[in-house]
Amino acid sequence: MLPVLASAPNPTGRLKALVLDSVHSPESKRAYSRGVDEFLKWFAATQPATGFSKATVQAYRAQLVASGLAASTVNLRMTAIRRLAAEAADNGLLPPEAASAIARVKGARRQGVRIGNWLSVPLAEALLQQPDPSTLKGKRDRALLAIMLGCGLRREETAMLTIEHIQQRDGRWTIVDLIGKGARIRSVPMPSWAKAAIDSWVASAGFVSGSLFRPVNKGDNLAGDRMTAQAVFNTVKAYAAALGLDNFAPHDLRRSYAKLAHKGRAPLEQIQLSLGHASIQTTERYLGVEQDFTDAPCDHLGIKISSLARL
């Protein structure tokens, strides 16, 4: 427990709840919860003499950087700590000047951008073949992998997906009105092989509404109403590791969707819409897009005015 908070009953628990209430998306809540918990664990182990102060937070930041975490991860955890300090000050548990000083602690500097991993078509097909379709769990896992790879969904979006989201639009199956990061709503077309995997899973599981992906116990029976985002994470990691992809993250399925679609000449703005990116620059980072001076966009305009050639 932070010494400055010791006079209140369960102060850290209450402050953590206030921090989580300040964000809306499940992804942000989980990340902030982890950030606060890791800091409190470190604080309890080190018991810094400076208490909850700027100097202490700077020392924690240095420890995070030294541990080799990505700059984005360090900065996210620092944001969670700043919010913790702000809530402590607002509730009279930390001097305002101390919270203000903590807010001035800088994050880690980004050195380039991590672009993650992409699957080739053969590896993507091999990953989809990993689950055992003779079991209920295997049918579920194949459908889960197919949705993430075939539609570019985040793991949180996959966990929240319901049967009601899947509807027909313009003669094709589509995930309709999906609420993603930043509360942005989008609809995502679905490939036929992903729909076939879903149909096989749902028919075997025997439900017709509600959450699409549900826990399956060791007896190969349904064991709950909805998988968590962490369960989705663990499922993807296990099948990727079986293919020797030890550094493969579930988010890399989303990158693979974007990369393979782009290689297949899908328009960049359509990939952006399917992914739910607010900025086209984010989509370009997923794809590793660079300016092509040998086959430039201007070479494909189709404009031919012979009179200009004589000028």
N, C-alpha and C positions, 0 to 999 in steps of 0.2 A: 504494500500500500504506500502511496506517496505520503511522506511525512506531513506535508502542508494540508493534507486532506484527512488526517487521522482522527480529527475531532468529530466527524460526521459518521452516522451509521451507514455502512456500505457505500461510501462516497464514490469509489471508482466504478462500481456497478451502475449507479445512477447517472454518473457523468458519461459513461460509455453509451448508455441508452439514449441520452440527449444527443451525443455525437451521431449515432446511427439514425436518429429521427430527423437529422438535418439533411440527409440525402434520401433519394427516392428509389433508385434502381437497386434490385437485389445484388447486382454485381458490385456496386459501390458500397452497399451495406456490408457485404462479406469482406471486401478489401479493407474497409475502415475498421471493422471488428478485428481482423487479423493484425492490422497495424497497431491498434491500441493494446491488444493482448500481448503482442511481442514486446512492445515498449515496457509495459508493466512487469512482464516477466524479467526483462533485462534489468529494470530498476530494482526489483526485489533481490536479484542475485548480486548486483554490484553495490547497492545501498550508497549512492554517491553522497558525500558530505554536503554538497551544494544544494541538495533537495531538487524539487521540480523547478529548474531555472534554465536560463539561456545556456549557461555553461554545461549543464547536464545534457541538454538536448543536442548541443554541439558535439559532445563526447559520443553520444549515441549515434549521431549522423556519421561521425568518423568511423565508428565500429561497423556500421552498415556498408559504407564504401569499401572498407578494408576486407569485408567478407566476400566481395566480388559480385554483389547484387547489381542488377542493371540499374542505370540512372533513373529510369521510369519507376522502378519498384521502390528505390530509396525516396524519391520525391513523393510518391503516394503515401508512404508511411510517415513522412514528415508532415504532410498535409493533415493526416489523422491526428498527429500529436499537437499540431497548432490548434485544431478544433477542440481537442481535449483541454488545452490551456484556456481557450476562449470560454468554453462552457464552465470551467472551474472559476474563472474570474467573474462571469455573469452570475454565478451562484454564491459569490462571496467566499469562495474557498481558496482563492489565489489572488494576490495583489494585482490590480490591473496593469501596473508597470511591469510586473514579471511576465504576464501573458503577452504584453506588447513586445517585450524583448524576445520572447520565444518565437513570436510571429516573424521576427526579423532574421531568424536563422535561415540561411540560404539552403536550397536543395543541391543535389549533385548535378554537375555539368554533363550534358549529353555529348558524347563523342561519336557522332554519326548515328545511324538508326539501325537497329537490329531488324532484319527482314525475315527472320525465321526460316522454316523449312517448307518445301513444296514437294508433293508427291508427283512422280511421273504417272502416266496412264497405267503401265504395268503394275507399279506399286500400289496405286489406288485400287485396281482390280484385285490384287492379292490381299489387300487389307479387307475388302468387302467379302472375300471368301474365307476369312479366318473364323468367324462364328460358325458353330455347328447347327445347321438348320433342322436337325432331327430333334432338337430340344426347344423348349419354350424360351429359355434364356438366349439360346443361339438365334432364334427368330427375332427376338426383341433387339438383340445387339446388332444384328445385320440391318434391321430397320433404322436403328439409331445412327449407325455409321453412314448409311445411305442418305439419311436426311441431312446430316452435318456436311457430308462431302458433296451431295447433289444439290443442296440449296444454300450452302454457305452460312448455316446458322451458328451462332455462339452457343456455348454449352448451357448458359442460363436460359436462352431462348428455347433450346431443345428440351430442357427440363420442364418449362412452362407450357409446352405445346399441348394442345388438346385435339381431339378428333374433330371438334367443331371448327377448328381453324382450317381444316382441309376441305375445300369446296372447288367446284368447277367454275372456271372463268374463261370465256371465249373458247370453249371446247377442250380445255386442258385442266388438269388438276393443279391447284394452287394453294399455297399457305396464305390465307387471307387475314388482313388486319392484325398482323403480328406486331406487338409492341416491343421495341428493342431499346438499345442504349439511348439515353437522352430522351426517353419517352417518344421516340420517333416511330410512327406507324408505317408499315410497308407490307406489300404483298409479294410473295416470291413464287414464281413458277417452279413446278416439280418435275423432274425427269420420270419417265414411265417406270424405270427400274427401281426408283425409290418408292413409288406408289405401290408397286408389286410387293416389295419387301414389307411395307406397312400393312397391306391387306393380309399377307401371310401371318404376320404377328398378331393382328387384331382378331382374325378368325380363330386362331389357336387359343388366344387368351380368353376370348368369349365375352368381351365388353363392347358396348356400342356408343358410349359417350364418355366425356370427361377426359382426364389426363391420358395422353397417348403413351408415354413411357412410364412403366410402373415396376416396382421392385419384384424380383423373382428370388425365392429362397433356394437353399441347397437341395430341397426336394423337387425343384423345378415347378413350383407352384407360385401363383401371385401372392405377394406378401405385403401389399401396401397400395396406397392410392397414387403416389407420384414419386418418381426418382428425384433426388436432389441434384443440384449442379455439380457437387463434389462426386456423386456417384457416376454421373456422366463422364467427368474427368477421369476417374479411376478406370472406367470401362474402356475408354479410348486408349489410355496409357498402356493397359494390359495387352490389348491386341497389337498395338504398335511395337511394344517390346518383344512380342512373339515373332515379329518380322525383323528384329534386330535394330529397330528404330528407337534407341534408348533416349535420345534427346528430343524426341518428337512430342510436341504439346498438342492438346486437342484443338487449340486455335489454329494450328497448322493445317487442319482440314479446311478451315475457312479460307486460308491463304491458297491452298491447293485448288479449291473451287474457283477462286478468282484467276489464278494463273492458267489453269486448264481452259477456262472459258475464254480468256484473252488469246491464248494460243489457237483456239478454235475460231478466232476472228469475231467473237462477240463484241459489240460496241462498248467502249469504255463506260459511257454514261449509263448503259443498261446494267453493267456489272456493279456500278456505284449504287444504283437504285435497289438491286437485289441484296446487296450487302448492308444497305441502310446507312451509308456514310454521308455525313453532312458535307464533307469536302471531297472534291475530286482528287486533291493531293493525297489524301489518306489512301484512296484506292490505288493511286499510282505507286505509293510506297509498298503496298501489298504486292504489286506486280513487278517492282523493280524497273519501272518504265523509265527509259532515258530517251533523249532526243536523237532521232535517227536522221543523219544528214545525207545518207546515201539513198534512202527510200523515204523521202520526206512527205508530209501530208500535202504540200503544194504540188507534188508530182501526180496526185490523184484527183485534182480538181476537174479535169476534163475540159478545160477552157482552151479553145484554139482560135486565135484571131491572127490570121496570116498577115494582116496589114501592119501589125505591131512588129513583126520580124524585120521589116524594112527600115524601122526607125533607128 
